[in-house]
Amino acid sequence: MQIIKRWIAIVVIAFISIMIVISIYVYKNADNQLKIAFFSNRDGNSAIYVMKANGWGLKKLTNTSGYEKSLSWSPDGRKIAFVSGIEKNCEIYTMNADGSDKKRLTKNTAYDLEPSFSPDGKKIAFSSYRDGNSENLYYECRRQRSKKTYG
């Protein structure tokens, strides 16, 4: 009976661990090393982490009272775009792959979600509910403005 209880406890812990890591994003850098970025609420708040593909070198990149989720690597692997709810609203941010130089890209009362870099890294596409309906927008990284592409 003790063995069954232990086995059930192990299965429950494994399931909870899987649920904590909601999404994983992999990038191969210039040194041919795989890097994994993911968001997790392992310490109580949803935060973004990176680590080597072998599981070593875990580093927490964000540390806010809000939540971070839905991230995307830039094509060159130097930037990460992500959603943050620091101000109780989902906005799009970027940061360097080491967690430095965080920048807020959007500022709107509607939720901005699901950022994704363009293949050339010059734009970030994202979804928003600015007109009350889901619409697709993009952010021009160099001009620092958002444009609606289609509704």
C-alpha positions as CSV (number, residue, x, y, z in Angstrom):
1,M,0.0,0.0,0.0
2,Q,2.9,2.4,0.8
3,I,4.4,1.8,-2.6
4,I,1.1,2.7,-4.3
5,K,0.8,5.9,-2.3
6,R,4.3,6.9,-3.2
7,W,3.7,6.1,-6.9
8,I,0.6,8.2,-6.9
9,A,2.4,11.1,-5.2
10,I,5.2,10.9,-7.8
11,V,2.6,10.9,-10.7
12,V,0.8,13.9,-9.1
13,I,4.1,15.8,-8.6
14,A,5.2,15.1,-12.2
15,F,1.8,16.3,-13.5
16,I,2.0,19.5,-11.5
17,S,5.6,20.1,-12.8
18,I,4.4,19.7,-16.3
19,M,1.6,22.1,-15.8
20,I,3.9,24.7,-14.3
21,V,6.0,25.0,-17.5
22,I,3.3,26.1,-19.9
23,S,5.3,26.7,-23.0
24,I,8.8,26.1,-24.2
25,Y,10.6,28.0,-27.0
26,V,14.0,26.7,-28.5
27,Y,16.6,28.7,-30.3
28,K,20.0,27.7,-31.7
29,N,22.5,30.5,-31.2
30,A,25.6,31.4,-33.3
31,D,27.7,29.0,-31.2
32,N,25.5,26.2,-32.3
33,Q,24.1,25.8,-28.8
34,L,20.4,25.2,-28.2
35,K,18.8,27.7,-25.8
36,I,15.4,27.1,-24.2
37,A,13.2,30.0,-23.1
38,F,10.0,29.3,-21.2
39,F,7.6,30.9,-18.8
40,S,6.8,29.3,-15.5
41,N,5.1,30.2,-12.2
42,R,7.5,28.1,-10.2
43,D,8.1,30.8,-7.6
44,G,4.5,32.2,-7.4
45,N,4.6,34.7,-10.3
46,S,4.7,33.8,-14.0
47,A,8.3,34.7,-15.2
48,I,10.5,34.0,-18.2
49,Y,13.5,31.7,-17.8
50,V,16.3,30.6,-20.2
51,M,18.6,27.6,-20.0
52,K,20.9,25.4,-22.1
53,A,19.2,22.5,-23.8
54,N,21.0,20.1,-21.5
55,G,19.2,21.7,-18.5
56,W,22.2,23.6,-17.2
57,G,22.5,27.3,-16.8
58,L,19.0,28.1,-15.7
59,K,18.5,31.9,-15.5
60,K,15.4,33.9,-14.5
61,L,15.0,36.8,-16.9
62,T,12.0,38.6,-15.5
63,N,11.0,39.4,-11.9
64,T,7.9,41.5,-11.6
65,S,4.8,41.4,-9.5
66,G,2.7,40.8,-12.7
67,Y,3.0,37.9,-15.1
68,E,4.9,37.2,-18.2
69,K,3.9,34.8,-20.9
70,S,3.7,34.1,-24.7
71,L,7.3,34.7,-25.8
72,S,9.1,34.7,-29.1
73,W,12.8,34.6,-30.1
74,S,14.1,37.1,-32.7
75,P,15.5,35.4,-35.8
76,D,19.1,36.2,-34.7
77,G,18.4,35.0,-31.1
78,R,19.4,38.3,-29.5
79,K,16.0,39.5,-28.4
80,I,12.9,38.0,-26.8
81,A,9.4,39.5,-27.3
82,F,6.9,38.6,-24.6
83,V,3.6,39.6,-23.0
84,S,3.6,41.2,-19.6
85,G,0.8,42.0,-17.3
86,I,2.8,44.3,-15.0
87,E,0.1,46.9,-15.0
88,K,-2.8,44.5,-14.9
89,N,-3.1,44.7,-18.7
90,C,-1.3,42.6,-21.3
91,E,1.3,44.6,-23.2
92,I,4.1,43.6,-25.6
93,Y,7.7,44.0,-24.4
94,T,11.1,43.0,-25.7
95,M,14.4,42.3,-23.9
96,N,17.8,41.1,-24.8
97,A,18.2,37.3,-24.6
98,D,20.2,37.8,-21.3
99,G,17.2,39.6,-19.7
100,S,18.7,43.1,-20.0
101,D,17.2,46.2,-21.7
102,K,13.5,45.5,-21.2
103,K,11.3,47.8,-23.4
104,R,7.6,48.2,-23.5
105,L,6.4,48.4,-27.1
106,T,2.6,48.8,-26.7
107,K,0.5,50.9,-24.5
108,N,-3.2,50.4,-24.8
109,T,-6.2,49.6,-22.6
110,A,-6.9,46.5,-24.7
111,Y,-5.0,43.2,-24.3
112,D,-2.1,42.8,-26.7
113,L,-1.1,39.1,-27.0
114,E,1.0,36.5,-28.9
115,P,4.0,38.5,-30.2
116,S,6.0,36.9,-33.0
117,F,9.0,38.4,-34.8
118,S,9.0,38.8,-38.6
119,P,11.6,36.7,-40.4
120,D,13.9,39.8,-40.8
121,G,13.4,40.8,-37.1
122,K,12.2,44.3,-38.1
123,K,8.6,43.8,-37.1
124,I,6.7,42.0,-34.4
125,A,3.2,40.7,-35.2
126,F,0.7,40.4,-32.4
127,S,-3.0,40.1,-31.7
128,S,-5.1,42.7,-29.9
129,Y,-8.6,43.4,-28.8
130,R,-8.5,47.2,-29.4
131,D,-11.8,47.4,-31.3
132,G,-13.5,44.9,-29.0
133,N,-12.7,42.1,-31.5
134,S,-9.6,40.2,-32.1
135,E,-7.4,41.8,-34.7
136,N,-3.9,41.4,-36.0
137,L,-1.4,44.2,-35.7
138,Y,2.3,44.6,-36.1
139,Y,4.9,46.7,-34.4
140,E,7.7,48.3,-36.4
141,C,10.7,47.9,-34.2
142,R,12.7,50.8,-35.8
143,R,9.8,53.3,-36.0
144,Q,8.3,52.4,-32.7
145,R,4.7,52.3,-33.6
146,S,1.9,49.8,-34.1
147,K,-0.2,49.4,-37.3
148,K,-3.3,47.4,-38.0
149,T,-2.8,44.9,-40.8
150,Y,-6.2,43.3,-41.0
151,G,-9.2,42.8,-38.7
